[in-house]
């Protein structure tokens, strides 16, 4: 069964057993179970149900496999002939989750 969920400001179409990298869930550790209640669509083909905007009572259970940082993104600014250069880096905090079940 497929479901389209909204979590951490992004939408994903998932099935049971999928592994996703999403923005970090605050105050969680590896092994924690989370419920995602923002389900936009559930089912496949002619059996698909769509919410307006959410489906009431539908949930997706996921387990956090790990919390980590993404690879570094370099932000480089330069103004030519002015002697101005600025180099900054940023690493986004991620949670790797595995979809355990889709209910609804």
Secondary structure, 3 states (H helix, E strand, C coil): CEEEEEECCEEEEEECCCEEEEECCCCCCCCCEEEECCEEEECCHHHCEECCCCCCCCEEEEEEEEEEECCCEEEEEEECCCCEEEEEEECCEEEEEEEEEEEC
